[in-house]
Structures are given as C-alpha cells and as structure tokens.
C-alpha cells in the first residue's frame, strides 16, 4: 500500500454511500478530538443488526497515520466482503471502555477532554 493511500481509500469507499450489505462501520477514538489512538471496524450483515465481527486497532501515536494498521483495516473489510463502508469524519470519544477501563456512569480519568462533551459534535454539554 502506498503511503497516504490508506485513509484516502477508506474515505473514498465511505463517500460512495450505501452499496448493500455487509456494511463495514469504522469509528475512531482518542484522548482528544485531534488524536485517534483506537480504530474499530464492525461488520454488519443486515439492517438493524449488531456487528457480527469486530476488530480493534491501537496506536500510541495516531492510527490514521500508520500505514500497517490501515492496510490491516482494508484487509479486514475485504475479508468480510463488505460492500459498503460507513465512517465518521472525526474522533467520536475516549478510547477506553466504560465499565471495563473505568466505572459505569463516570468520566474516563485518563481522557478529561471528553468529560461532559457530546461525542458527535465535540462540544461541551454542561
């Protein structure tokens, strides 16, 4: 894979819109809205279904700048025959999991940026 092609190819697939099932959902998570340290791909096989396969990638830097990770993402999507890609255009929250990495109903102590913030807009809600 050529350097820089990874994210551009994913974005291009997502911009094509719905082309049928299975759909690969791509989500980015990080300590702030500027750094994605976790990328998650889920494969959804039919409307209103939960993902049947899911894979997570992590980086100390930024997953979107790591060609090896992006190549693995493309391979995972291809392996599962995804006809469509749905992808957010921003980091949508903390990479840590509520109830696993920190208690349910609390803000993540490692990612204070996301405390009281709407994950879809990035704006403070209170």
Steps between C-alpha positions, in 0.01 A plus 500: 500500500632845412559742784193717553276279288351322800283775644418643158380161375280453810352847464434440130315174575291673766409786264352251252213454745293190561572231240344206684583268787728410665591848624834574666462765770817692583530704821789700643570557870767699677592702809400823318324593178839545329660158560354158410673228700234234440322395182210253507343324203175308533341290227120524484328241283144630493285799589450567873751229595793522737848450353581128470873553469702777660866585514688774686836659425702716738786745462707707741514768229207523256342197330417707192869566439610136521507331158532149647185545706309649208606212278368255762173696514461473121577127514246444780231681301586306184513166688145549619368603158373841607319669213457830687711700745346734758759722663501799731709799398630568850607346828176418684615433853740357749686180403437346843190290563245595764447218747828337397769769525306727739171478695160522327347847513830680561732696274823333397777620731759462221309715248374816673438664160187283451346569845169680445549509124262389223690228314343586162557877505794522739324787681456526876146410606519620860 
